[in-house]
Amino acid sequence: MRIREMKMKKAIAKTGSLLAPIALGMLLTATAYAAAPGITGPTFNLTAQAAFISQPDGAAVYSWGYGCNGAPTGYAPAAITNGFCNSMQVPGPTLIVTEGQSVTVRLTNGLPNAAGNTSILFPGFNVTATGGVQGLLTREAGRATTNNTVTYTFVASSPGTRAYYSGTQGDLQVEMGLYGAIIVPPSSVPAECTSGSHAANLTAEGFWGEADFRLANATGGVGAAYDHPKSCYDREYLFQYSEMDPRIHRQAEEQSTKACTSCMNVATEPYHPAYFMINGRSMPDNMDPNYALEYPHQPYNGNPHMHPGELTLLRIIGTGRWQHPFHEHGNHVRILARDGNMILSQSDANSLAGPLLFTTTTTPGQAMDGIYYWTGKGLNWDPYGHNPASNDPNAKLPCTADANGYNTGAPTAINYYEWCQDHNKPLQTAPFGDVAGGSPATLPDPNIFANGAWFGGSPYLGPNATVRAVGSTGTTPPSGTVGNSPTEEAGFAFMWHSHNEREITTNNIFPGGMLMMMLVDSREFVIDESN
Ligand SMILES: [Cu+2]
């Protein structure tokens, strides 16, 4: 897939299978955002249980997952107020603790008797396990009332993103869904994160009435992934990549009612996965909101948003058995850390030494943190469609280059962080909405869906962008597809997806699987991650 950018209105279609252009108006539903939601501790009472998770082809797949054993201490980020934590979910609850906290995780085994024991490994931490029964890799929650609960304690000794997963019969139990993430924000945020472009982004977000959805903001409005000034960030998202072979799940379901203990015998080879998931959901389900009630056992979505110039922290975990070559269109991703270890230059501890990745290829069990941003630099045309001849004041905004070439003088400007070298170079100069004259480019007719159902009728960002874009027949963009007011989303949609093309199907039907859209929104569009 090489869909460079498309223009679209609000978030995306929720549909059973294919995107049918004729149904576009019905497909456009409420906005759905992501952030990195989870539960707070430092004590967590978890259980491992069975339930059915849903797939966009209509399948209800028997799965195992960690969930909350009673109400959690709390939810984060605080700006999300509709959180829930049921007794089974895939992925398991994202555990959010602060660097230095002493963490206690109590796990009670609620799996079928035939499934046997279960456990949790916390790679990267020095764990003490008590209770339960001794297993191969750690102590496990057993089958008897006397050993049904195991307790893991450890100090969240360093910041970062890490995986947790079953340490019992991992080839079956991780496949069944027993995995999750633990996020440790640093105990304090470096001073550098409160100045410069981060302070300006904060000013801009506040000016446009935006809440802060970062986890590392205990002191208010600043974020850092690590105890390091090169790890400042403006937004964050957590993406856990996994796949499922429905044959394995079907056999586990068939044997789950056997009247015997630890007697399940499910072959985990040969392996033929048919579902490829981001945070436990396949596209387009992953574009529905966090905590959407139709997914009681899949509360987390995959639907990133950002404004130009913001540094977006990607917390990435490979949880399945396969590697997934995930491509973030729009820019490369600078890797900050792997498994909670920052990658710094050996000769200069102030410089990052992680690779700049085209695809952030996941490795089973490995976590990584990376920074992504988009500014429009290098397009060689003005993504805002500024044209000094226009009658529209929004098409005549100034762009004053800073030392790096960006318009950063006024954080509250709509075109904050515009790349000034391309200013006043609209793709289309005429017909240009309200302006007549010669033209280097004719835009496609927005009424013809050959451009794709997500083409919004304008190649420009921001208010009145659709007014400034006129198609070959002179028609205005079709209703229901235009983002024409500040309350309507009119961002550039960058397809983020696995480059293993079978992985962007759901049970072999395209589109589906590991596919989502990064929406780069104009500044005046308030990114609200709370619903
Ligand atoms: Cu791609």
Residues whose N, C-alpha, C, O or C-beta is under 5 A from the ligand:
A	BS01	CU	M1 H327
